[in-house]
Amino acid sequence: MPVGLPGPAACLRDPEGLRQALRQACRRCTARRGIAEPVACRLPPHLTVCRRHRLWIGSTGQPWQAGPYGTRSRDLLARHAVDLGALLAAFDELVGRVRTRGGRMVITHGGQTRPTC
């Protein structure tokens, strides 16, 4: 049995714990198998994204623990969301231009060009 999931005996003793462990499976994964309605499944608490489809599949229903800098970081990102969106769009556009050139991509830092060996 996967770590972090209650066993059948624990589920019978604690139905609320089972309810918290059940979450909706990835809708694309279930659709691949011909299932149109939501499917409840037991998932480990840390699994909140479908790895195959990179879709958010929800949290465990537990309160989000922001950590010591989480709230300030979220506020900072929210304040600069428009600027960050513009920078990400510019980055995506540059990546698109580089990909059309057909050359080998080399990741550098500091804006300096480094020769490849």
N, CA, C and O of each residue as an XYZ file, in Angstrom:
468
protein
N       0.849     -1.181      0.000
C       0.000      0.000      0.000
C       0.891      1.241      0.000
O       1.876      1.284      0.738
N       0.561      2.274     -0.830
C       1.381      3.478     -0.882
C       1.459      4.176      0.471
O       0.519      4.142      1.264
N       2.583      4.797      0.709
C       2.802      5.519      1.955
C       1.843      6.698      2.029
O       1.604      7.372      1.027
N       1.299      6.946      3.203
C       0.439      8.103      3.404
C      -1.031      7.832      3.163
O      -1.857      8.707      3.422
N      -1.393      6.648      2.675
C      -2.795      6.327      2.445
C      -3.286      5.397      3.544
O      -2.575      4.481      3.957
N      -4.510      5.638      4.017
C      -5.023      4.764      5.060
C      -5.385      3.393      4.499
O      -5.829      3.279      3.357
N      -5.195      2.370      5.297
C      -5.583      1.028      4.898
C      -7.077      0.825      5.084
O      -7.743      1.691      5.653
N      -7.633     -0.310      4.614
C      -9.074     -0.552      4.716
C      -9.592     -0.519      6.156
O     -10.663      0.032      6.413
N      -8.841     -1.106      7.099
C      -9.294     -1.109      8.493
C      -9.358      0.311      9.045
O     -10.294      0.658      9.764
N      -8.365      1.131      8.711
C      -8.354      2.519      9.188
C      -9.519      3.300      8.587
O     -10.087      4.170      9.247
N      -9.877      2.997      7.346
C     -10.992      3.687      6.686
C     -12.309      3.373      7.379
O     -13.165      4.248      7.509
N     -12.480      2.129      7.827
C     -13.704      1.761      8.531
C     -13.792      2.447      9.881
O     -14.879      2.825     10.318
N     -12.644      2.612     10.552
C     -12.626      3.291     11.847
C     -12.772      4.805     11.698
O     -13.292      5.475     12.590
N     -12.308      5.341     10.562
C     -12.300      6.799     10.376
C     -12.832      7.148      8.984
O     -12.048      7.428      8.077
N     -14.159      7.133      8.805
C     -14.720      7.450      7.485
C     -14.355      8.856      7.010
O     -14.219      9.091      5.809
N     -14.198      9.791      7.949
C     -13.825     11.158      7.568
C     -12.419     11.187      6.970
O     -12.154     11.926      6.022
N     -11.524     10.376      7.533
C     -10.170     10.282      6.980
C     -10.189      9.733      5.563
O      -9.423     10.182      4.710
N     -11.060      8.763      5.308
C     -11.199      8.226      3.954
C     -11.728      9.296      3.018
O     -11.235      9.454      1.901
N     -12.738     10.036      3.478
C     -13.306     11.090      2.634
C     -12.240     12.109      2.247
O     -12.218     12.585      1.112
N     -11.355     12.445      3.187
C     -10.302     13.415      2.894
C      -9.258     12.842      1.939
O      -8.634     13.584      1.180
N      -9.068     11.531      1.975
C      -8.080     10.903      1.097
C      -8.615     10.724     -0.319
O      -7.827     10.562     -1.251
N      -9.948     10.750     -0.508
C     -10.532     10.591     -1.837
C     -10.533     11.916     -2.580
O     -10.943     12.949     -2.051
N     -10.075     11.861     -3.791
C     -10.092     13.044     -4.652
C     -10.457     12.611     -6.054
O     -10.425     11.422     -6.374
N     -10.799     13.566     -6.883
C     -11.184     13.255     -8.250
C      -9.946     12.940     -9.078
O      -8.948     13.659     -9.025
N     -10.024     11.856     -9.844
C      -8.925     11.478    -10.739
C      -8.850     12.465    -11.895
O      -9.808     13.192    -12.161
N      -7.724     12.492    -12.574
C      -7.538     13.363    -13.736
C      -8.618     13.064    -14.773
O      -8.811     11.910    -15.158
N      -9.308     14.088    -15.218
C     -10.417     13.892    -16.160
C      -9.940     13.368    -17.511
O     -10.675     12.651    -18.190
N      -8.720     13.719    -17.905
C      -8.206     13.212    -19.180
C      -7.823     11.732    -19.077
O      -8.009     10.968    -20.024
N      -7.286     11.336    -17.916
C      -6.946      9.921    -17.720
C      -8.203      9.060    -17.756
O      -8.210      7.986    -18.358
N      -9.267      9.534    -17.109
C     -10.499      8.743    -17.110
C     -11.142      8.756    -18.492
O     -11.717      7.750    -18.910
N     -11.057      9.874    -19.207
C     -11.635      9.945    -20.557
C     -10.920      8.992    -21.510
O     -11.551      8.425    -22.402
N      -9.624      8.808    -21.335
C      -8.871      7.857    -22.174
C      -9.417      6.448    -22.028
O      -9.295      5.623    -22.934
N     -10.018      6.185    -20.887
C     -10.563      4.855    -20.624
C     -12.071      4.799    -20.871
O     -12.728      3.825    -20.504
N     -12.612      5.843    -21.492
C     -14.023      5.858    -21.848
C     -14.957      6.198    -20.699
O     -16.152      5.912    -20.775
N     -14.440      6.799    -19.638
C     -15.267      7.146    -18.473
C     -15.534      8.642    -18.509
O     -14.601      9.445    -18.487
N     -16.806      9.018    -18.564
C     -17.161     10.429    -18.681
C     -17.440     11.096    -17.340
O     -17.244     12.304    -17.202
N     -17.894     10.332    -16.354
C     -18.242     10.923    -15.064
C     -17.012     10.982    -14.147
O     -16.045     10.251    -14.359
N     -17.052     11.860    -13.123
C     -15.921     11.955    -12.190
C     -15.682     10.630    -11.459
O     -16.621      9.899    -11.147
N     -14.422     10.342    -11.199
C     -14.029      9.117    -10.499
C     -13.264      9.505     -9.235
O     -12.273     10.233     -9.297
N     -13.735      9.010     -8.088
C     -13.033      9.265     -6.831
C     -11.946      8.217     -6.671
O     -12.172      7.033     -6.919
N     -10.772      8.654     -6.259
C      -9.673      7.711     -6.044
C      -8.854      8.163     -4.846
O      -8.880      9.330     -4.454
N      -8.123      7.206     -4.272
C      -7.243      7.523     -3.151
C      -5.883      7.896     -3.713
O      -5.262      7.122     -4.440
N      -5.435      9.079     -3.370
C      -4.143      9.567     -3.840
C      -3.322     10.032     -2.645
O      -3.886     10.497     -1.655
N      -1.997      9.916     -2.723
C      -1.160     10.450     -1.640
C      -1.354     11.965     -1.530
O      -1.626     12.621     -2.536
N      -1.221     12.523     -0.344
C      -1.461     13.953     -0.146
C      -0.595     14.850     -1.029
O      -1.027     15.942     -1.397
N       0.615     14.415     -1.376
C       1.509     15.273     -2.154
C       1.186     15.251     -3.652
O       1.713     16.083     -4.391
N       0.349     14.340     -4.119
C       0.060     14.230     -5.542
C      -1.120     15.125     -5.900
O      -2.272     14.754     -5.675
N      -0.839     16.298     -6.453
C      -1.891     17.252     -6.801
C      -1.896     17.593     -8.282
O      -2.715     18.396     -8.729
N      -0.990     16.992     -9.048
C      -0.916     17.235    -10.481
C      -0.820     15.895    -11.198
O      -0.053     15.022    -10.792
N      -1.605     15.734    -12.272
C      -1.485     14.533    -13.092
C      -0.177     14.644    -13.863
O       0.022     15.596    -14.617
N       0.710     13.681    -13.678
C       2.026     13.745    -14.326
C       1.921     13.570    -15.830
O       2.672     14.196    -16.578
N       0.998     12.724    -16.288
C       0.852     12.476    -17.720
C       0.358     13.730    -18.450
O       0.880     14.082    -19.508
N      -0.648     14.400    -17.882
C      -1.290     15.516    -18.570
C      -0.922     16.881    -18.013
O      -1.310     17.904    -18.578
N      -0.181     16.911    -16.914
C       0.225     18.163    -16.265
C      -0.981     19.035    -15.935
O      -0.983     20.243    -16.173
N      -2.015     18.384    -15.374
C      -3.227     19.081    -14.961
C      -3.353     19.057    -13.456
O      -3.010     18.065    -12.812
N      -3.843     20.141    -12.895
C      -4.119     20.215    -11.471
C      -5.293     19.291    -11.184
O      -6.339     19.410    -11.822
N      -5.140     18.371    -10.235
C      -6.234     17.466     -9.896
C      -6.735     17.713     -8.483
O      -7.483     16.903     -7.936
N      -6.332     18.809     -7.902
C      -6.889     19.206     -6.621
C      -6.040     18.830     -5.437
O      -5.116     18.020     -5.516
N      -6.392     19.448     -4.347
C      -5.660     19.219     -3.108
C      -6.424     18.237     -2.236
O      -7.481     17.741     -2.624
N      -5.895     17.967     -1.083
C      -6.512     17.029     -0.154
C      -7.651     17.662      0.622
O      -8.307     16.980      1.409
N      -7.899     18.933      0.424
C      -8.912     19.618      1.207
C      -8.371     20.184      2.498
O      -9.093     20.854      3.238
N      -7.110     19.922      2.776
C      -6.483     20.473      3.973
C      -6.106     21.930      3.712
O      -5.844     22.300      2.568
N      -6.076     22.761      4.753
C      -5.674     24.159      4.547
C      -4.260     24.243      3.963
O      -3.387     23.440      4.292
N      -4.061     25.226      3.097
C      -2.758     25.412      2.478
C      -1.793     25.975      3.514
O      -2.105     26.950      4.197
N      -0.634     25.365      3.626
C       0.397     25.840      4.531
C       1.387     26.671      3.730
O       2.161     26.132      2.939
N       1.361     27.962      3.932
C       2.152     28.878      3.124
C       3.629     28.877      3.480
O       4.455     29.277      2.659
N       3.977     28.448      4.656
C       5.368     28.532      5.057
C       5.696     29.954      5.481
O       4.827     30.825      5.449
N       6.936     30.198      5.876
C       7.279     31.509      6.427
C       7.211     32.651      5.413
O       7.006     33.799      5.807
N       7.378     32.367      4.120
C       7.394     33.444      3.123
C       6.277     33.309      2.091
O       6.206     34.103      1.153
N       5.419     32.329      2.250
C       4.401     32.049      1.243
C       3.445     33.195      0.991
O       3.197     33.546     -0.163
N       2.905     33.784      2.040
C       1.928     34.856      1.876
C       2.570     36.082      1.242
O       2.001     36.685      0.332
N       3.752     36.450      1.719
C       4.441     37.615      1.136
C       4.796     37.361     -0.324
O       4.687     38.259     -1.159
N       5.225     36.128     -0.634
C       5.574     35.789     -2.019
C       4.349     35.858     -2.912
O       4.408     36.407     -4.013
N       3.230     35.299     -2.439
C       1.997     35.331     -3.225
C       1.549     36.769     -3.462
O       1.131     37.110     -4.568
N       1.630     37.617     -2.437
C       1.257     39.023     -2.580
C       2.163     39.737     -3.582
O       1.697     40.533     -4.396
N       3.459     39.443     -3.512
C       4.415     40.058     -4.435
C       4.122     39.647     -5.878
O       4.121     40.484     -6.782
N       3.875     38.355     -6.085
C       3.539     37.882     -7.431
C       2.244     38.514     -7.931
O       2.142     38.868     -9.105
N       1.264     38.657     -7.057
C      -0.009     39.258     -7.459
C       0.181     40.727     -7.842
O      -0.427     41.203     -8.801
N       1.023     41.445     -7.093
C       1.282     42.863     -7.398
C       1.952     43.034     -8.758
O       1.710     44.027     -9.445
N       2.782     42.085     -9.150
C       3.556     42.213    -10.376
C       3.097     41.244    -11.468
O       3.851     40.949    -12.395
N       1.871     40.753    -11.358
C       1.371     39.739    -12.295
C       1.400     40.227    -13.738
O       1.772     39.470    -14.634
N       1.016     41.467    -13.977
C       0.984     41.987    -15.351
C       2.393     42.043    -15.932
O       2.618     41.610    -17.063
N       3.341     42.574    -15.164
C       4.728     42.664    -15.632
C       5.328     41.276    -15.854
O       6.012     41.047    -16.851
N       5.072     40.351    -14.924
C       5.589     38.994    -15.075
C       4.986     38.313    -16.297
O       5.681     37.601    -17.021
N       3.705     38.529    -16.525
C       3.057     37.963    -17.708
C       3.690     38.481    -18.989
O       3.899     37.722    -19.935
N       3.999     39.787    -19.019
C       4.639     40.372    -20.202
C       6.038     39.796    -20.411
O       6.426     39.501    -21.541
N       6.791     39.637    -19.328
C       8.136     39.064    -19.439
C       8.080     37.605    -19.914
O       8.892     37.196    -20.744
N       7.138     36.830    -19.398
C       6.993     35.441    -19.840
C       6.572     35.358    -21.301
O       7.036     34.482    -22.032
N       5.702     36.257    -21.730
C       5.294     36.278    -23.138
C       6.485     36.628    -24.031
O       6.661     36.034    -25.094
N       7.306     37.595    -23.598
C       8.498     37.955    -24.369
C       9.470     36.786    -24.431
O      10.076     36.538    -25.473
N       9.622     36.071    -23.329
C      10.495     34.896    -23.304
C       9.984     33.826    -24.266
O      10.759     33.257    -25.034
N       8.688     33.554    -24.223
C       8.100     32.560    -25.131
C       8.328     32.950    -26.590
O       8.603     32.094    -27.432
N       8.213     34.234    -26.882
C       8.422     34.710    -28.257
C       9.879     34.514    -28.676
O      10.151     34.113    -29.807
N      10.812     34.795    -27.770
C      12.229     34.591    -28.075
C      12.546     33.109    -28.285
O      13.300     32.753    -29.191
N      11.975     32.257    -27.454
C      12.184     30.814    -27.609
C      11.672     30.361    -28.968
O      12.318     29.560    -29.643
N      10.508     30.875    -29.371
C       9.962     30.533    -30.682
C      10.887     30.943    -31.804
O      11.053     30.204    -32.775
N      11.494     32.118    -31.684
C      12.433     32.569    -32.725
C      13.671     31.688    -32.779
O      14.135     31.340    -33.865
N      14.213     31.321    -31.619
C      15.414     30.491    -31.569
C      15.121     29.112    -32.152
O      15.952     28.559    -32.871
N      13.969     28.558    -31.857
C      13.626     27.222    -32.359
C      13.534     27.188    -33.874
O      13.848     26.169    -34.489
N      13.109     28.286    -34.482
C      12.981     28.292    -35.951
C      14.338     28.385    -36.643
O      14.443     28.087    -37.833
N      15.360     28.788    -35.929
C      16.695     28.871    -36.529
C      17.327     27.503    -36.728
O      18.177     27.331    -37.602
N      16.917     26.528    -35.922
C      17.435     25.174    -36.078
C      18.784     24.926    -35.444
O      19.300     23.812    -35.532
N      19.371     25.917    -34.812
C      20.666     25.723    -34.168
C      20.531     25.059    -32.814
O      19.428     24.912    -32.288
N      21.654     24.662    -32.256
C      21.668     24.034    -30.943
C      21.478     25.075    -29.853
O      22.145     26.110    -29.856
N      20.574     24.808    -28.926
C      20.309     25.753    -27.846
C      21.278     25.495    -26.700
O      21.483     24.348    -26.304
N      21.876     26.559    -26.166
C      22.805     26.469    -25.051
C      22.303     27.406    -23.962
O      22.103     28.597    -24.200
N      22.102     26.866    -22.777
C      21.627     27.679    -21.664
C      22.830     28.307    -20.979
O      23.770     27.614    -20.589
N      22.791     29.622    -20.838
C      23.858     30.350    -20.156
C      23.239     31.182    -19.046
O      22.020     31.182    -18.876
N      24.054     31.879    -18.302
C      23.550     32.778    -17.277
C      24.244     34.125    -17.428
O      25.322     34.219    -18.014
N      23.618     35.154    -16.897
C      24.209     36.474    -16.914
C      24.196     37.139    -18.294
O      24.847     38.166    -18.485
N      23.478     36.577    -19.240
C      23.380     37.179    -20.551
C      24.649     37.040    -21.373
O      24.766     37.689    -22.413
N      25.599     36.225    -20.953
C      26.853     36.060    -21.681
C      26.777     34.850    -22.589
O      26.147     33.848    -22.252
N      27.404     34.943    -23.711
C      27.475     33.820    -24.626
C      28.691     32.983    -24.287
O      29.798     33.512    -24.185
N      28.505     31.696    -24.112
C      29.584     30.791    -23.772
C      29.786     29.813    -24.928
O      28.815     29.238    -25.421
N      31.022     29.616    -25.367
C      31.248     28.631    -26.433
C      31.013     27.224    -25.895
O      31.305     26.932    -24.735
N      30.479     26.356    -26.757
C      30.297     24.965    -26.364
C      31.545     24.192    -26.724
O      32.141     24.421    -27.776
N      31.945     23.273    -25.855
C      33.170     22.483    -26.082
C      32.828     21.143    -26.675
O      33.722     20.338    -26.937
